Every structure is written in structure tokens, then in C-alpha cells.
Amino acid sequence: MKILRFSAVWCLNCIFMRSVWEEISDQFKGLEIFEYDADDQSEIHKQYNIKDVPTVIFLDDSDTEVLRLEGAKDKEELLSAINHQINP
């Protein structure tokens, strides 16, 4: 599974989410997590039709989107989404 994190340095919700990711990152060292900044990665934002940040997209092994989370999520919501994707 891959996780794509779309954010921006000026986005307050993204700053909040960054701290949540830092809290949980040790629990998921085996996951491929990629972060893209809204101001630097316009092509990938277009590819995944990103309309707002923060947005988190979960991709399966064939790079098919299986879940999209838009807006700020607290630690429990994010952990639940990750765990559900790892152990459906």
C-alpha cells in the first residue's frame, strides 16, 4: 500500500495533520508514504484531482485509489483508516 499526502506549507489544517503524522509515523514504518506540496507538485495534483488540502489518498498494490480522506483528521480517524486498509 502507498499513502499519498497532499498538503501546503500555508495550510493550517495541513500543519495540524503534519503533527498527527509525526505522532504515528513510528507505528507504520513499512508503509510507503509520499508527501506532495500544493505549490510544488501541480502535475501530480492534477493527476489525482486534488481540489483542497489536506488530502490523503490510499493506493493498493496496483496503484488504484482505495480511499480518499479530505480535510483535517485527528489521530484516531487517521489510525482507523490506515488500520482498515492494512487489515480490511
N, C-alpha and C positions, 0 to 999 in steps of 0.2 A: 504494500500500500504506500502511496505517496500522499503527502499533505501539502497543498499549495496555500500559502498565507499571503493575502493581498492587503497592503496597508500603505500608510503615508506618514511621513515624519510630522506633519502639521495636524494630524487627526487625533483628537483627544481620546476617542474610543480605541484607536489603534495603540496608543500609549498604554492604556489600561490593559488591553489584550496582550501586549508585549510582556507586561509584568506577570500575567497569568501563565503565558508560555514559559517564562523563566522558572516559575514555581514548579511546573510539571515536567519540564524537559528531561530531567534525570530518569523519570519513570518510563520514557519511551525512546531510549537511545537507538533502538533498532529500526525506527521509522525514518523514512526519507522525508524530511521537511524542508521545503523551499520557501523563501520569503521574497516577495516582489514589491517594490515601492511604486506607488501610483505615478510618481513623477519621472521615474527612470525606465519603466518597462511597458511602454504603451502597446507594443505589439502583443505581448502575452496577455495584457488586459483585454485587448480586442478579441484574441483567440478564445478566451474563457468568458467573454461577455460580462465583464466586471462593471457594474453600474455604480457601486458605492464601496467604500472601505470602512471598517474591516470586513473582509470576506475570506472564508476558509473553504477550500474545496478538497474533498477526499477522492482520490483516484484509485481504482482497483489495479491489479497487476497488468491489465491490458490498457491502462491509461484512460479508462472510461470513468466519467464522473459518477460517483455513487451517492454523494451527499454534499450539499452546499449549506454553509452557515453564513448568514449575513448579519452584520451588526455585532455589537459587543456581547460577549457571552461570559458568564462567570466561570470560575474554576470547575464547579460541579457539572455545569452544562457541557463544557468542553471535554472533561474527563469521560462523561457519559457517552458523548458522541464518538470519541476515539475508541473507547472500550467496546462499544456496539459494533464498530466497523472491524475491529480486530477479532472479536468473538461474537459473531451475529447469532 
